[in-house]
């Protein structure tokens, strides 16, 4: 299991990252889940925190391109951004294409997620 948090500006039913994160939690990949967002319009059993709670933390955070608005501010965290390729680049953000997740069921999305996590995030593995 990994200690991975979720960040998104707006958590709603249409948010791809929220769906992907919930799938990872249900698959047993996430230990101690938490969502960092400024606006949430869905009911979730996962604890929710305002974005400013990311200050001075050292979390591995799953996110979308909204990370480009906060990567410099919350630079003590490591971000995994899964979205449409962006022109931005930050040293604390690893970018992955959302195309790997199009038209796949939750079961088949686990494989690309596991491939991403096997690329050097062992620091965030929790027993």
N, C-alpha and C positions, 0 to 999 in steps of 0.2 A: 504494500500500500504506500501511497505517496501523500505527503502533506502539501496539497495543492489547493489554493484558494481560487475564487472566481472574482474578476472585476468586470463590471460593465456599467456604463452610465445609466442605462434604463433597463431594468429587468422586467420583461413582459412576456406574454405567451409566444410572441413571434421572434424572440431573441434566440438566435442559433446557439450562442455560447451557453445560455442557461440550460437548454435542452441537452447539449453535449455534456455539460458538467453533471446534470442530474443522472444521465446515463452512466457516467464514470462512477458516481457515488453508488448507484444500484449495482454496478458490476463489481463493487468491492475494490476499486482502484484508489479511492480517496479515503484518507483518515482525517478526522476532525475537519469536515467541510465548513466553509464559511463563504459568504457572498459579500463583496464590497461594492456598493452602488449608491448613487445619489437619489434615485427614484426607483421604487419597486411597486408594480401593480399586480403581482401574483402572490398567492399564498404559498409559502414554502416552509418546510420544517427545518431547513438549514438556517443557522444563525445569520443575521444580516447586520452589516456595519456600514457606517458612512465612510466614504472614500478616504477622509482624512485619517482614519485609523491605520492606513498603510504607512504613515510616516514613521521613519526609523525602524521599520520591520525588515525582516529578511525572509520573505515568503516567496515561494514559487507560485505564480499567479497565471491562471488561464484567462485569456481576454480576446477581444476583437480589436479592430483598428482604433477604437476609442482610447487605447493605450497611448496613442501618439499625443494625446492631450495631457497625459500625466507622467510619462516615462522619466522626464527630467526632474519633476518634483518628488517622485517617490523612487529615487534612484538606488535605494538600498535593497529594493526587491528585484527579483528575476521574473521576467514576463515571458509567457508563451503566447504569441499572438497568432490565432488562426482566423484568417480573413482573406479578402481579395488582396492581392499583392499591392503594396503601398510604396510611395516614393520616399517615405521616411526610413530612417535607420538610427537606432540607439544601441549603445553597447550592452544595455541590460535587457534588451528585447530580442527574442528569437522569433522570426517570422516564418509561418508555414501557410501554404495555400489552402483556402477553403475548398478548392476544387476536389481535393481528396475525399471530401465528405459529402459531396452532392449525391442525391438520389440513392442513399444507402440506408439500410435499416440500422437501428441502434446496435444490433449484434455485429454487423459488418464494420461499423465505425470504431469498434473497440480495437481492431487491428492497427489502423493508422495511428490511433492515440498511443497504443503500446510502442509502436515504432518510434514515435516522437519522444516518448519518455525514456526509451533505451539509448538516447543520444547524449547522455551525460548529465542526467538529473539525479544520480544516485545519492547525492547529498541530501535530497528531500525524501528518501525512502524511510518509512517508519515501520518498525516491527510490530 
